[in-house]
Amino acid sequence: MNKISAVEMKGIWATDALDKVAVGSEHLEIQRSGKKPVYIISATDYKLFLQLLEEAQERYDLQEAEIRMANADGDAIGFDEFFADLGV
């Protein structure tokens, strides 16, 4: 990953940096004085990140559901009863 300061980013052609990210699949870290850095990644990498994030969330949700089901104290009801109570 290439690192560049925000000051340097202003001093170079931004399109050159963006082309390196878009075409070369490089990642760019922009360091800002006294602030957290900002990262620029390609659209392909961003889509992959979103996919992996969604998959991780689904795994987490499944694990939480399994834990809750394992710890149920017998007060659970089935789908049919649940929807019947709702009048659906």
N, C-alpha and C positions, 0 to 999 in steps of 0.2 A: 504494500500500500504506500502510495506516495503521500508525503505530507507537505503542506504549503501553508504559509501564514496568510491571514486575510489581507494584510498589507501587500504581500507578494501577489496575491490573486488580483488585486486592483491594478498592479503594475504590469501584468502580462495580458495577453489577449485571452479573454475568458473562453472564447470559442476553441482555442487550442487545447485548453485544459478539458473542456467538455468533449471535444473530439477524442481525446485520449481515453476518456471514460466510456463513451458510447461505442467507439470503434475497437479500441484495444482492450476492452473489458478490464481496464484498470480501475482501482478504487482510489478516491482522492479524499484525504483528510484535511480539512481547512481548520487551522488552529487560530483561535481568536484570543486576544489578550484578556486574561482574567475570566474567560468564559469557557464553557464546554465546547469541544470541537464539533464541527458539522461534517457530515460525510456525504459524498456524492458517489452513487453507484449506478451502474447501467440499468436500463429498463428490464433486461433479462434477469439480472441478479435481484432486482426489486420484486419481480413477479415470483421468483423462486423463494425469496424471503417470506413473502405473503403466504405462499403455499405451505412452507414449513411451519410458519406461525399458526396457521389454521389447523394443520395436522397435530401440532403440539397441544393446542387448545382442546381439540377433540379427544386426544388421549387423556388429558387432565380431567375433562368432563366425565369420561367413562370411568376413570379411577375413582372420582368422587361419588359417582352413582353406585359403584360396587361397594365402596366403604359404607355408604348410607344404607344400602340393602343388607349388608352383613350386620349392621348395628341396629336394624329395625327391631322394635320391641313388640311386634305382633299387631300394631295398630294400622298396618298397611292395608289398603283395599285394592281390589283389582280394577282394571280399566272400565269394565262394564258397570260396576257399582259407582265408580267415580263419575262417569258420564251420566248415569241415571240420576245421581244426586244433582247434577247440573241441569237436568231436564233435556239433555241432548239425545 
